[in-house]
């Protein structure tokens, strides 16, 4: 099974090398690696160029934001399964993709998600939160749940059928695409009970209070965009689920 791993980045020279090395270290042999860079100016391009011969596709050009960059990666992907390893994040072990492929083959699912640990932006060995996703139940979306996007792998056929990221959303398009695929269209989904990704904190939706509030507004809007009624207390429940990550 061919797996496409997409890395999007901008001005990530200090961290992108380690992210790519975690991909190249995988024991699964059929991996297509794509890097979409947003015209970095800090030396990111030079770091990526050192790995150019191992990349199936690489582009460095201005974009309209992270989700536009992700869509560029999706359009270039040819793997049966697609996942994202964003700049700064690390696959937890060299066996991660082999485990994901095994889960797809055993379950015949359209999506496989696992668990992640959230680490300090400057010290990847300092764990702040643990995101234990739990067994998949579609109705959990109504309780504010979602799987971690960086720990979720989806078949290309699902993207082809149900579309790419909604770039009208600036912070929560990852939530919207999972809601659209898993909840609205009910693609077959299974949980892999393994920590798959070391996620470096510091992204847009994990930053300032302003960004968090905007992200939660976009979460509610995602339901309407899909012709769905957002459940009462959705945002409160979603915030509570994040609080609980500190106690795992």
N, C-alpha and C positions, 0 to 999 in steps of 0.2 A: 504494500500500500504506500503510495507516494504522498508525502506530507509537505505542504508548503508552510514555511514559517516566515512571517513578515515582520520586519523591524522598521518602525518609523522614527525619525529623529530630527532634531534641529539643535545645533550648538550643544552637542553631547560628547565632545571629544574625550572628556575625562572618564566616561563610563561605557561608551558603545563597544569598545574593544572587548571588554569582559563579557558583555551580553552576547556578542557574536561567538566568542570562544565557548560559551556554554552551549551554543547551538552546534558548533563544529565538533564538540566532544561527544555528541550523542551516538549511541551504539546502533540505533536504527540507521540503515544505510541509504534509504531512499528519501532524502530530504532536499527540497528545493528552497533555497534561501533568497529572499528578496529584501532589499534595503531601499527605502524611500526617504530621502533627505530633503529638508525644506530649505535648501540653499544656505547651509551653515557657513559661518564666517570665523569659527574658532578653531579650525583644524580638524573638524569631524571628517571632512572629505578625505583628508590625508590618511586618517586612521582606517577608514573604510577601504581606500584604495589598496592598502596592504593586504586586504583579503579579497581583492577583486576577482581572482581566478576561482574562488569558491562560491561566488554569487551567481545565481541564475539571472538576476535582473537587478540593476542599480540605476537610480536616477537621482540627481541633485538639482532641484529647481524650486522656485517659489511655489507655494501652495496656499490654499484658502483655510488652513487650519488642520489639526490632527486628523479629523475624520475624512477630510478631502484626501490627505496623504494615505490613510488606510484604504480608501476606495481605489486609489491608484494601485496599491498593492494587490487588492482583490482582483482588479481587472487584469493584472499580469500573471496571477496565480494559475498554475495548471495541475496542482496536486488534487488528489481525491478528498483530502482533508486539509483544512486551513486553520492555522493558529497564529497568534500575535505574540512576539517577544519584544516588548518595547525597550528603547534605549535605557539602560540602567537596571533593567530586570534580568534575572538569571533563572534558567531552568535548574531545578533543584539538584538533580543528579544526571549522570549520562544515560540513565535508563528511562527517563521521563517519556520520550516519544515512543519508545518501544512499548511501554506500559499503555500509553494512549491508543496505539495501534491495536494492541491485543484486546483492549476494551471494545473498540469498534468492531473488530472481527468476531468477538464472542457474542456481542449484543445485537449486532446489525443496526445500531442506533444511528441517528442523524447528527447527534451532538453528544459529546462526552466532556464533562467538567470535573475538576478536582478541587483540592484545597490549596490555599496559599498562605505564606507568612509575609507580614508587612514589616519591613526593616527600616532602620534609620537611614536617612538620605545620605549621611556621610560615613556610616559604619554598618555594613551589611550583616554583621554578626550580632547586632543589637536588635532584638525582635520587640516591636511595639505591640503588634496585634496579630492574632491568628484567625484566619477566615476558614472555619470548618463548615463546608457548604451543606452537608447532610444529604440524605437520600432524596431523590427528586420527587416532588409532588407539585403538580401544576398550580394548585390553589395557593401555594406558598407565596406566589407573586402578590396575591391580595393581602398578604400580611407584611408587605414591605421587603420580602426576600428577593434576591437575585443571585445567580452564581457569579463568581469573579470572572470578569471578561477575560483577563489575562490568563486564567486557568481553564478557559473554555475552548474546545476545538469543534468545528462545525464542518460538515461536508460541503464541498463546493456546490453540489447540486442544490442544497438548500439556499445558498446565496443566489444561485442562478434563478431559482423559483420565486424567492421572496424579497430580493433586492439587497442593496448595500446600505451603508450608513446614511442617515438623514443629516445632511450638512446644514440644515436650518437650525439644528440643535448644536450648541457650542460646547457643552460640557457633558451632557447625559445621553449622547447618541449611542453609547455602548449599552446603556440600560434599555433604550428604545428598541434596538435591534434584537436584543434577547427577549424582550417582552413580545415583540412581533413574531419571532420565530417559535419560541417555546410556548408562550401562552396563547397568542391569537391563532397561530397555524398548527400548534400542537405537534411539532416535530418530535420524533422519538428521541428521548434524552435519558442518559444514565449518569450516575455519579461514580467516579473513580476515587476510592477512599485512600488517596495518597496526596501528600504535599507536592505540588508540581512546580511551583514558581516561588522564587524569592523576590517579592515586589518592593521596590524602593519607594518609600513615601515621598510626597512632594509634587504629585500630579495636580492638575487643575481642580478636580472635584474634592481633593483632600487638603486644599490650601486655606485661604482666608475664609472668614465667616461669610463674606459677600459671595464668594464662589460657592460655598456650601448651600447657601440660600437659593442661589440661582440654579444650582444643580437640582435641588429638590423641586423647584418650580418646573423645570424641564421634565423631571420624573412624572409629575402629575400631568403635564401636557402630553406626554408620550401615550397615555391611555386614550385621550381624545383623538390624537393623530391616527390611532388604529381603530377608531369607531367604538371605543370601549368606555365604560363609566368607571372612573377612578374610585376605588373603595374609600369609605370613610377612614380617617386617621392613617391614611397610607404613609404620609411623610413622617408622622410620629413613630409609627412602627418601623419604618426604614432606619430612622435615626437610632432607635432603641437597638436594632440588630447590630449596628456599628458599635454601640457601647458594649454590647455583650462580647464582641471580639477581643476586648481587653482581658477577659476572664477565662479564655480557653487555655 
